[in-house]
Amino acid sequence: MNGHVDDGFEPLVNTIRDLSPKHSGCLSAPIPSAPSKIACSISLFPRSQCNTVRTTIPGRKKPQVGRWRIDEPEGRSYAVGSDRYISRQSQAKFELGALDGAAAFVFFSDDMPEGLMDALDYQVPRRIAKLGMISASTPFVTERPFTLFHDQKIYDSGAVGISLKCDVPPRQHVMFQGYTSISSSVQVTDARGNLLHRLNDTSPTQFLLDCIPRMQQRGASQEQAESGFLSKEDEFFVGIPFDVEPQNLQTGYQRVYRITSGDPAKGTMALDADDGPPIGTRVQFLRRSGAWEAHIKRNEDRSLLYQFQSTSDELPPVVEQSLSRGAEHPDMTVVENVFCAASEHGFVSNSLPGMPMGRGRCWRTSVLGAEAELSSPQ
């Protein structure tokens, strides 16, 4: 279950929890296509087709200000680190045991999912489709940093989810909306981790700075012209296009990375990701446009569609008005066979771009307009 609530928080949550003693869910952000409404998504499964999962595998801690001294010999520190690694392996094997024989794993996490992502990559079969949402921040709603539900209990950290069993493998899809290319595609010639060192054997930062005036001289689109094309608040991104033809400026994107910093002198550019585009990948520089076409998909077949979106009030969506409303409650919108949720912290997926049945390593994104889907037969 999943929900975004304002007033009437306790009655709504209690009603949902009373549906079944076995459940997993979280509080999410408003769905972009309906920010003024309470949004609640519910999926019900026979007990034989699913298992609930609760894990506390630790992630990467946030950087702390200041420093302290550890008065321990180096050998002792190494031994403790080795023991901790073995302990985490055992913990992951125990907590993720419910995924044995599963076809898909849908989960909700706090904002430190790195440990869980590693466990899913190296201790869970690659064939399992994995889709997770980083839960919305809820300190002003429940006085908890995150609000996760699992089997009649409420948690503020870790992750919860369900493993799904089905005979037909689930299909996955990821898309990015609301981005405009400001450069032709270029090749990554030197990179490490989340750092881009060289593009076409030139400085990435200088290449971006050169693209901006050239784009203005050629003339921007009407949408760009109306928004003034560039401002101090503009953010820039690196995208991996599906169409790698160098001169194609209109293409969909496999991945989109936010640029967090760039050094004009050294040329190195940092991306908001654990790993950026590898060497040999063709990329384009992107600028975020004014809006994206946010919507809740209609699901005409009998499959269950999980749809997770990355959202923010900074980028208003184009609201879709075509969804059906309940006859007895005119203010209620009902969509069958769709489990839709949104978060300002983004989502985790192991989908391979352009390959609905492909599975890779888990990756995370929180760029606005990102949307991930997992379709599972009922």
URJONOR-V53362 format. One line per field, one symbol per residue. ss: DSSP state (a for helix, b for strand, c for the rest). psi: psi as a letter, one per 30 degrees, with the letter a starting at -180 (. if undefined). burial: + if it has 24 or more other C-alpha atoms within 12 Angstrom, else -. Layout:
ss=???
psi=???
burial=???
This chain:
ss=cbbbccccaaaaaaaaaccccccbbbbcbccaaaccccbbbcccccaaabbbbbbccccccccccccccccccaaaaaaaaaaaaaaaaaaaaaacaaaccccbbbbbbccccaaaaaaaaaccccccbbbbbbcccccccccccccbbbccbbbcccbbbbbbccccccbbbbbbccbbbccccbbbbbbbccbbbbbccbcaaaaaaaaaaaaaaacccaaaaacccccccccbbbbbbcccccccccccbbbbbbbbbbccccccbbbccccccccccbbbbbbbcccccccccccccccbbbbbbbccccccccccccccbcccccccbccccbbbbbbcccbbbbbbccbbbbbbbbbbbccccbbbbbbbcc
psi=lklklclheeeeeeeeefekfjlkalkllkkefifglkkkkkkkkkffflklkkkgkkakkkkkkallkjikleeeeeeeeeeeeeeeeeeeeefgfffkglfljklklagigeeeeeeeefgkkffkkkklkjllkgffeggkeljkkjhglklglbllakkkklekklklkklklgkkkgllklkjfklkbgkkekkhglkeeeeeefeeeeeeefklleeeefggeklffkkllkkjlejgkegjfjllkelkkkkflkjfeffkkklilekaklkfkkllklkkafllikljkkjfaglkjkjkkkllffjkljkkggklkkefjfgkkkkkgkjkllkffalklgkkkgjfgkkalklkkgkkgkkkkkkkk.
burial=++++++------+--++----++++++++++++++--++++++++----+++++++++-----------------------------++--+--+++++++++++++++++++++++++++-++++++++++++++++---+--+++++++--+++++++++++++--++++++++++++++++++++-++--+++++++-+++++++--++--+--------+----+-----++++++++-+----+-+++++++++--+----+++++++-+++-+-+++++++++++++++++-+----+++++++++--+-+---------------+++++++++++++++++++++---+++++++++++++++++++++-
